[in-house]
Amino acid sequence: MPNPIAEELAKKQQAISVAEFFEKNRQILGFDSAPRSLITTVKEAVDNSLDACEEAEILPDIMLHIQRSGKDDVVIIIEDNGPGIVKEQIPKVFAKLLYGSRFHALKQSRGQQGIGISASVLYSQLTAGHPTKIISKISPDSPAHFYELMINTNTNDPEVLSDKIIEWDQPHGTRVEMEMEASYVKGRRQSVYEYLKATAIVNPHARLTLIEPDGGEVLFERATDQLPKPAKEILPHPHGIELGTLMKMLRYTERQKLGPFLRYSFSKIGHLTSEEICKASGLDPELVPQEITRDQSKKLLGAFQKVKIMAPPTDCLSPIGEELIYKGLEKEFNVDFIATTTRSASVFSGNPFVVEVGLAYGGSLQKDDRIDIMRFANRVPLLYQQGGCVTTHAVESVKWKQYGVNQPGGSIPVGPAVLLIHVASTNVPFTSESKDAIADIPVIQDEVELAIKEVGRKLNRYLSRQGTLKKRREKEIIINKVLPRMAEKLAEALNREIPDINPVVAKVMGNLLISRKIEKIGDDKVNVSITAKNFGSKKYDFKLHDMIPYKINNAVPEPRVITIGNDYDHIWTMVLFPGSSRAVTYSLESLTDDDIARLSSPIVEGLEEEMVTGAKAIKGVI
């Protein structure tokens, strides 16, 4: 006799759509508070725009407009200049969870799961009850398509409330508007402003515009016109394959023999390597893949570990690069020193990854606070769960005191510094679906630690040099106090003019001496000579700038000239070995004595101020 209880239970069992699941578990995706819900939505939308623009080789220009709507709701508008989305795909992209083009592609990308923006649409309709509005256009000659969409959570399918062609003044791109329960906060590390600032640093090729609820506009201008190197899709690597995955690949492959299956299904397996794998596993290369048993699959998996297989290719990654990390940090922070490094590619579970680190120090950064750790995965900022991230654990494990930075209690160091850590991979091992922290993979932690130590050594050299320069500065202050008085007393005793003490100071300090002499020729013409002499013990490589509001004549050697407002910046590039000197000459006309007196001092670019006498000095680029 059948069990009536079992039958009743069977009637209640039914399939659950992914949309229904996330409808009841939205906190898993990062929609667990009003401020975070807004940041999550902005993050997913901006990530999609950046990915689309880069794939189409378009320099991203993204506008984010946030408006308040009632007491607890906000309206979010994101507009980009990307390639747009074809009409048939618009409803699926925005109103179907787990729909996308990157999940099966083994290459670096911001989005992979196809959940992000559709989850925001789901959260919008749950909390505000309004459909999401989308405009997309793929070319200047194509129409702009307007949609109003919601998600049928029972089936995880889009519901189209409106579908029409409209006028839109953009040549191509996508505009998304959604209303949701969220809040816009300012002055916090976990805010929309800080997210966009961080995004601008690691995406220096993008221009981001934020229009805040109060009407204020913030522009994060691009620092380069150079697009990131595109990542190429690769085949899976044998070292990252698990038994069940291998059995599935064998079952569904179109190859008829094991040898070709290995060569065309995995990266870095050629003809000889496939033969070695078959020999090590004891399997015939002529075997039909679909007929291979579970035990034979285990032997094949074991052979992957025995045979030496080259590391996976790294052209599937697109790291930022040391130069662009430097430019990004320099653009957003007022600091004295920046060090960057990009490590060589490594592998975890068959997935290639690259770690990059940038360290900005000094300037206007807070001295008594913990250093600011900026975490990124595939160019995306990670704002939450810092304590649970492998990058933070790597920071804590480094002995910062040996690099000149205080580290009370062996935790996060304290000092005026920003530490940028970027992990780029084909498969970033996040700790959860909300993608807020990277899991504790030992090889990733090792690489992060090595990168931190590399920039730490550069910082230590800088701080040591600053200590040396401080001693030089103190010595020069003493000399400049004593020598003028001595010169004044000596001139008074001999009844002569007070001599120029700059050559003496430069000689005592081992500095670069810059001296300008002006000789009047007639009533209104002057000859000018600027001499640079190296009193130091090493070579000085620098640029000499003479910025004056006049055009010069008969310059020897001829300078490079840049017009800045009403001034002309005359630039000579110089290399002086110890004890050598070099002069530049030119003439000026129609100058009065007052004009001559108002001429500004020359400027030396490329040396510290403490190393130069007789001129202003700027270490960085003017």
Helices and strands as residue ranges (DSSP letters): H 4-12, H 18-24, G 26-29, H 34-55, E 61-69, E 73-80, G 87-89, H 90-95, H 116-127, E 132-137, E 144-152, E 157-166, E 173-181, H 192-202, E 207-211, E 217-220, G 238-240, H 243-252, H 258-265, H 271-281, G 289-291, H 294-306, H 322-332, E 337-342, E 346-348, E 351-361, E 372-377, E 380-382, G 386-388, H 390-397, G 400-403, G 408-410, E 417-425, H 442-494, H 502-509, E 512-521, E 525-534, E 540-548, E 553-556, E 560-564, E 567-576, E 581-589, H 593-597, E 603-605, G 609-611, E 612-613, E 616-618
